[in-house]
Amino acid sequence: MANFVHRRQIVIEWGHCDPAGIVFNSRFFEFFDWNAWTMFEAALGVPRAELFATYDIMGIPLVDARGRASSSRSSSAMSSTSPRR
């Protein structure tokens, strides 16, 4: 399988953070899931709403999630997703 990596910039919104400005940890899984769906859209060329009708894809299991943290006080983050066997 060729290496396919889907990257996109995620804007960190005020509602993603706690009062100290730290992203709430469960939001990272939301970001991973969101990026997995956009990866399938990019790879297959079909919008998420049409994946079931076109390819019979109803859900995508997220079985391995890894991330890297940055200490910068930025309002955005880079998310990368790639398929694994």
Beta strands, then each sheet from edge to edge (+ up, - down):
strand 1: 6-11
strand 2: 76-81
sheet 1: 1+ 2-
end
